[in-house]
Amino acid sequence: MNNSVDTVQQEVDLLYKSHYGILVASLLKLFQDHSLETVEDLVQDSFAAALTAWRKDGIPSNPAGWIYTVCRNKGLNKIKQSKKISSLSDEPDLTAIAPVFRESALEDPSLQLLFACAHPDLSPKVQVVITLKYVANLKVEAIAKALGMGIDGIDKLLLRARKKIKEEQVFLKEPELSHLNHRLPIVHKIIYLIFNEGYKPSVGADVLNEELCEEALLLNKALLDHRLGDTATAALYALMLFNAARFKARSGPGGELLDLEEQDRELWNKPLISMGCEFMKQSAGGEMSTYHYEASIAFLHCTANNFQSTNWTLISQLYLQLLQMNPNPFVELSYSIALYYSGQKVKALDLLNALRQHPFLNQYYLLNATLGKIHYLEGDHEKARQFFLKTLEQTTLKREKDFIRRMMEKLN
């Protein structure tokens, strides 16, 4: 067996990525007297033990089974140490774990956890964080980096979440079949938020977090593969595929941020766009969701030959329908941009200026960046400069600051 340090570390990392949340949920079911924190410590200790043992003895033939056995034994030892049992005859039935997932309405244990994380009593932020931890199996440091938060902030959020998970037995009570459809919109929102967090530039590393987007795509595809989704699931998948197709074109040769107009469309991933089109077709026939409208907008961008030939009129109409379904100042900002490029410049500027009265939007860098660019295009360089300067004060991301400075250079 190959037991080199690199090989062992790689194997342990892969197992952590695929099994951490499943092991936590399994041990919670097996040792219901143990707290979530205790179970997590047992799992972490077991992965550490694997690193040591496998470097010495080699990687076993069934690595996942090895780690589960160690987890189980550590759980038993914990019970003995706390004097909750006095003899082996009092030990819990260790065969009980075997059918836990197989008898479930959800065959995929990751999907079980995903629907558990969609507990309606948890806030959207908590739902996203515990999904990233227990379903995507990301470590706290990675979650903090992906969400642009401090490690302490994630730890505090998880502390509150663990209390709720214990009180509500979130990981022990799988939603009944009749409740799965009720939780599906929450699952969609979790996946949508995870993808969006990955798609935007990261505050910490200032790069696109493609791994987070891949996790969202995998979770969404699992819903479709297990026939747990609906037409909104297919529309959401199409939307994410269209956006993921543009990853490589969002940065220039020097790593600089490029807007849609500057991107080299030859770099867009054509197979992903084609796949997105297929799932757009699959999303037809059901009730129209916000994901349908957003996917339609992304489709029009991805299939346009260039920026100028984009069907901005239809895009503005789709944004208007989206606004009617989900009134939202951020959607209104996008609607205003589409109106401007469709030729309705006066109406667009009126809407953008009205958004400046919104207490949050006026402090939002993209609103002022948009106003700066539009005034630049209209030839009013002085107003453009004012809005660009305000934008520089409102963003902390280096690449965005560099983008605005490049725009300001055009004013000279």
TARAGI-V652353 format. One record per backbone hydrogen bond with DSSP energy under -0.5 kcal/mol. CO is the residue of the C=O (numbers start at 0). NH is the residue of the N-H. E is the energy in kcal/mol with one decimal. If there is no record, write none. Layout:
BEGIN
co->[CO	CO]
nh->[NH	NH]
e->[E	E]
END
This chain:
BEGIN
co->[0	3	4	5	6	7	8	9	10	11	12	13	14	15	18	19	20	21	22	23	24	25	26	29	30	34	35	36	37	38	39	40	41	42	43	44	45	46	47	48	49	50	51	52	53	59	61	62	63	64	65	66	67	68	69	70	71	72	73	74	75	76	77	78	78	79	86	87	91	92	93	94	94	96	96	97	98	100	104	106	107	107	108	109	110	111	112	113	115	118	122	123	124	125	126	127	128	129	130	130	131	138	139	140	141	142	143	143	144	144	149	150	151	152	153	154	155	156	157	158	159	160	161	162	163	164	164	168	168	171	175	175	176	176	178	179	180	182	182	183	184	185	186	187	188	189	190	191	192	193	194	195	197	199	201	206	207	208	208	209	210	211	212	213	214	215	216	217	218	219	220	221	222	222	223	229	230	231	232	233	234	235	236	237	238	239	240	242	243	244	245	245	246	249	251	255	258	258	262	263	264	267	268	269	270	271	272	273	274	275	276	277	278	280	282	288	289	290	291	292	293	294	295	296	297	298	299	300	306	309	310	311	312	313	314	315	316	317	318	319	320	321	327	328	329	330	331	332	333	334	335	336	337	338	339	342	343	344	345	346	347	348	349	350	351	353	354	357	359	360	362	363	363	364	365	366	367	368	369	370	371	372	373	374	375	378	379	380	381	382	383	384	385	386	387	388	389	390	390	396	397	398	399	400	401	402	403	404	405	406	407	408]
nh->[2	7	8	9	10	11	12	13	14	15	16	17	18	19	22	23	24	25	26	27	28	29	30	31	33	38	39	40	41	42	43	44	45	46	47	48	49	50	51	52	53	54	55	56	57	62	65	66	67	68	69	70	71	72	73	74	75	76	77	78	79	80	81	83	84	82	89	90	93	95	96	97	98	99	100	101	102	103	106	108	110	111	112	113	114	115	116	117	118	121	126	127	128	129	130	131	132	133	134	135	137	142	143	144	145	146	147	148	147	203	153	154	155	156	157	158	159	160	161	162	163	164	165	166	167	168	169	171	172	173	178	179	179	180	182	183	184	185	186	187	188	189	190	191	192	193	194	195	196	197	198	199	208	208	205	201	209	211	212	213	214	215	216	217	218	219	220	221	222	223	224	225	227	228	226	233	234	235	236	237	238	239	240	241	242	243	244	245	246	268	248	249	249	257	254	251	261	262	264	266	267	269	272	273	274	275	276	277	278	279	280	281	282	283	285	292	293	294	295	296	297	298	299	300	301	302	303	303	309	311	314	315	316	317	318	319	320	321	322	323	324	325	331	332	333	334	335	336	337	338	339	340	341	343	342	344	347	348	349	350	351	352	353	354	355	356	357	361	362	363	364	366	367	368	369	370	371	372	373	374	375	376	377	379	378	380	383	384	385	386	387	388	389	390	391	392	393	393	394	400	401	402	403	404	405	406	407	408	409	409	410	411]
e->[-0.8	-2.7	-2.7	-2.3	-2.3	-2.6	-2.5	-2.3	-2.3	-2.6	-2.3	-1.6	-2.8	-1.7	-2.8	-2.3	-2.6	-2.5	-2.6	-2.1	-1.7	-1.9	-3.4	-0.6	-1.7	-2.3	-2.6	-2.1	-2.2	-2.3	-2.6	-2.7	-1.9	-2.0	-2.0	-2.4	-2.0	-1.7	-1.7	-2.9	-2.7	-1.3	-1.0	-3.3	-1.8	-0.5	-2.3	-2.3	-2.4	-2.5	-2.2	-2.7	-2.9	-2.6	-2.6	-2.1	-2.2	-2.6	-2.0	-1.6	-2.5	-2.7	-1.6	-2.1	-0.5	-1.6	-1.8	-1.7	-0.8	-1.5	-0.6	-0.8	-0.6	-1.1	-0.5	-0.6	-2.6	-0.9	-0.6	-0.6	-0.6	-1.8	-2.2	-2.2	-2.6	-2.0	-2.7	-0.8	-1.1	-1.9	-2.8	-2.2	-2.3	-2.9	-1.6	-2.4	-1.9	-3.0	-2.0	-2.6	-3.2	-2.3	-2.7	-2.1	-2.5	-2.4	-0.7	-2.5	-0.6	-0.5	-1.9	-2.6	-2.5	-2.1	-2.8	-2.1	-1.9	-2.2	-2.9	-1.4	-1.7	-3.0	-2.3	-2.5	-2.9	-0.8	-1.4	-1.3	-2.0	-0.8	-1.8	-1.0	-0.9	-0.7	-1.7	-1.3	-0.6	-0.5	-2.4	-2.7	-2.0	-2.4	-2.5	-2.7	-2.7	-2.4	-2.4	-2.4	-2.3	-1.7	-2.1	-1.7	-1.6	-0.6	-1.8	-1.6	-1.5	-0.5	-1.3	-2.5	-2.0	-1.9	-2.3	-2.5	-2.4	-2.3	-2.5	-2.1	-1.6	-1.7	-3.0	-2.0	-2.8	-1.0	-1.4	-1.7	-2.1	-2.5	-2.1	-2.3	-2.5	-2.3	-2.3	-2.5	-2.1	-2.9	-1.8	-1.4	-1.6	-2.6	-0.7	-0.6	-1.7	-2.5	-2.1	-2.8	-1.0	-1.0	-0.9	-2.0	-0.9	-1.0	-1.9	-2.7	-2.4	-2.5	-2.1	-1.8	-2.0	-1.7	-1.7	-1.7	-1.2	-1.3	-0.7	-1.4	-2.5	-2.6	-2.1	-2.0	-2.4	-2.5	-1.9	-1.8	-2.6	-1.8	-0.6	-0.8	-1.1	-2.2	-2.1	-2.6	-1.8	-2.3	-2.4	-1.9	-2.0	-2.3	-2.5	-2.1	-1.7	-2.8	-2.2	-1.7	-1.7	-2.6	-2.3	-1.9	-2.4	-2.4	-2.2	-2.2	-1.3	-2.2	-1.5	-1.5	-2.0	-2.5	-2.3	-2.2	-2.4	-2.6	-1.8	-2.0	-0.9	-1.5	-1.5	-2.3	-1.6	-1.8	-0.6	-0.9	-1.4	-2.5	-2.2	-2.3	-2.2	-2.3	-2.6	-2.4	-1.8	-2.7	-1.9	-2.3	-1.3	-1.3	-2.0	-2.4	-1.8	-2.1	-2.4	-2.6	-1.8	-2.1	-2.1	-1.1	-0.7	-1.2	-1.0	-2.4	-2.9	-2.0	-2.3	-2.5	-2.1	-1.9	-2.3	-1.7	-0.8	-0.7	-1.4	-0.9]
END
